[in-house]
Amino acid sequence: MNQEDLIARLSEIGPQIELIQGWLNPNSGAMLYQFAWLHAPTPTIVELGSWKGRSTAWLGCAIRERGEGRVHAIDTWQGTATETEHADLLKGYGPDQLYEEFLANMQSLGIGDVVEPWRMTTIEAARCWDRGASIGLLHIDASHEYAAVRADFEHWAPFVAPGGYIVFDDVPSWPGPTQLITELPRWYVYAATSPNQWYVRKLPS
């Protein structure tokens, strides 16, 4: 795809995705889309923390463009207990309402068939993960507490394919992920940044 075609495609899907409530900057979404479609060495994408699916939508559209693969969206869909904004936004919600909104958003964009929701904690999902399934892009955006981000990285990074990418959301706006990126092993090297996100690439062995 040439640059003009890419810009046209981003202009087409971007306004649709922006209708989904969330915090992801549209330029960051476009970067996720390009890395998942054009750069990830395998079409297996894992997202830790999905909320209503704004970032999931960018990833799902990328996998639809690739014509193969799946986005594994992992979330409890109960909000993060340590983030008061979640509690405020979920006042009056039923126990399944957030999850149902997520599913409806995926269906409305025509990507329900390439997005597989895992309704559990990120650590529970890691324990269920098929050890033979190499991840091309891992998007870490669940709890932003330092210990939680480190646990997500330690449980999931071993499944990332050589040459694959890890995207840390909320860098530099949250201390937890911002601290963790300074402590990564040397085989994870800086790859890119987008608004409030940090990309690293896992070096081949």
TAHUMO-V486218 format. One record per residue. N is the residue number from 1. SS is DSSP state (~ for helix, > for strand, _ for the rest). PHI is phi in whole degrees, -180 to 180 (none if undefined). D_FIRST is the distance of its C-alpha to the first C-alpha in Angstrom with 2 decimals. Layout:
{{N,SS,PHI,D_FIRST} {N,SS,PHI,D_FIRST}}
This chain:
{{1,_,none,0.00} {2,_,-83,3.80} {3,~,-63,6.71} {4,~,-64,8.21} {5,~,-65,6.15} {6,~,-63,6.45} {7,~,-62,9.98} {8,~,-64,10.71} {9,~,-67,10.08} {10,~,-62,12.17} {11,~,-67,14.68} {12,~,-76,15.08} {13,~,-88,15.86} {14,~,-56,17.48} {15,~,-61,20.66} {16,~,-68,21.22} {17,~,-71,21.17} {18,_,-64,23.41} {19,_,-71,26.08} {20,_,-81,26.66} {21,_,-64,29.46} {22,_,173,28.65} {23,_,-117,28.37} {24,_,-73,24.76} {25,_,-64,23.47} {26,~,-61,20.32} {27,~,-68,18.75} {28,~,-68,19.70} {29,~,-62,18.24} {30,~,-63,14.81} {31,~,-68,15.26} {32,~,-56,16.40} {33,~,-58,13.43} {34,~,-68,11.00} {35,~,-69,13.61} {36,~,-69,14.34} {37,~,-84,10.92} {38,~,-103,9.49} {39,~,-120,12.90} {40,_,-60,15.78} {41,_,-71,17.30} {42,_,-131,18.49} {43,_,-87,17.45} {44,>,-96,20.90} {45,>,-115,20.95} {46,>,-123,24.34} {47,>,-119,25.26} {48,>,-102,28.84} {49,_,97,29.91} {50,_,-123,28.13} {51,_,53,30.61} {52,_,-93,29.37} {53,_,102,25.77} {54,~,-64,23.81} {55,~,-69,22.07} {56,~,-58,22.10} {57,~,-64,20.17} {58,~,-61,17.21} {59,~,-67,17.38} {60,~,-65,17.97} {61,~,-64,15.02} {62,~,-65,12.82} {63,~,-68,14.82} {64,~,-61,14.58} {65,~,-65,10.78} {66,~,-66,11.51} {67,_,82,14.15} {68,_,-159,16.85} {69,_,102,18.96} {70,>,-158,20.99} {71,>,-103,21.79} {72,>,-95,25.47} {73,>,-97,26.80} {74,>,-113,30.21} {75,>,-166,32.69} {76,_,-83,36.28} {77,_,55,35.45} {78,_,-122,38.79} {79,_,81,37.66} {80,_,-95,38.44} {81,_,-60,42.20} {82,_,-85,42.13} {83,_,-113,40.02} {84,~,-63,42.30} {85,~,-62,39.54} {86,~,-63,38.53} {87,~,-60,42.15} {88,~,-65,42.40} {89,~,-71,39.28} {90,_,-98,40.48} {91,_,-60,44.01} {92,_,86,45.00} {93,_,-77,42.22} {94,_,-76,43.29} {95,_,-64,42.63} {96,_,-112,39.57} {97,~,-67,38.31} {98,~,-63,35.59} {99,~,-62,34.25} {100,~,-66,34.38} {101,~,-64,32.45} {102,~,-59,29.71} {103,~,-60,29.58} {104,~,-64,29.66} {105,~,-65,26.73} {106,~,-66,24.59} {107,~,-66,25.79} {108,~,-65,25.22} {109,_,-92,21.47} {110,_,74,21.39} {111,_,-121,20.68} {112,_,-60,24.28} {113,_,-81,23.62} {114,_,-110,21.27} {115,>,-110,23.42} {116,>,-111,26.72} {117,>,-78,29.30} {118,>,-115,31.96} {119,>,-91,34.86} {120,_,-166,36.68} {121,_,-74,36.91} {122,~,-64,34.38} {123,~,-74,37.08} {124,~,-59,38.11} {125,~,-66,34.55} {126,~,-61,34.31} {127,~,-70,37.52} {128,~,-95,36.08} {129,_,-68,32.80} {130,_,-69,32.30} {131,_,-60,32.77} {132,_,-90,30.63} {133,_,-95,27.48} {134,_,-80,25.42} {135,>,-91,23.49} {136,>,-84,20.01} {137,>,-147,20.33} {138,>,-115,23.69} {139,>,-107,24.08} {140,>,-99,27.75} {141,_,-152,28.97} {142,_,-94,32.28} {143,_,-60,35.65} {144,_,-98,35.44} {145,_,-65,38.87} {146,~,-54,38.81} {147,~,-62,40.44} {148,~,-71,38.07} {149,~,-64,34.91} {150,~,-63,36.45} {151,~,-63,37.35} {152,~,-62,33.85} {153,~,-63,32.47} {154,~,-66,35.24} {155,~,-79,34.92} {156,~,-104,31.14} {157,~,-57,29.95} {158,~,-60,31.45} {159,~,-87,29.03} {160,>,-73,25.89} {161,>,-66,24.36} {162,>,-55,24.68} {163,>,86,21.59} {164,>,-82,21.08} {165,>,-121,21.19} {166,>,-120,23.88} {167,>,-112,23.45} {168,>,-98,26.81} {169,>,-82,27.01} {170,_,63,29.63} {171,_,-115,29.80} {172,_,-108,31.80} {173,_,-75,33.28} {174,_,-119,35.08} {175,~,-63,37.43} {176,~,-59,36.83} {177,~,-66,33.20} {178,~,-66,33.65} {179,~,-69,36.56} {180,~,-63,34.92} {181,_,-66,32.02} {182,_,-84,34.79} {183,_,-117,36.29} {184,_,-69,33.48} {185,_,-58,34.25} {186,_,-66,33.16} {187,_,-84,30.55} {188,>,-110,28.37} {189,>,-116,26.82} {190,>,-57,25.26} {191,>,-121,21.45} {192,>,-172,20.63} {193,>,-134,22.17} {194,>,-138,21.30} {195,_,-52,24.06} {196,_,67,26.71} {197,>,-140,24.72} {198,>,-132,24.90} {199,>,-107,22.61} {200,>,-126,24.11} {201,>,-114,22.95} {202,>,-85,25.38} {203,_,-67,26.22} {204,_,-61,26.51} {205,_,-74,30.19}}
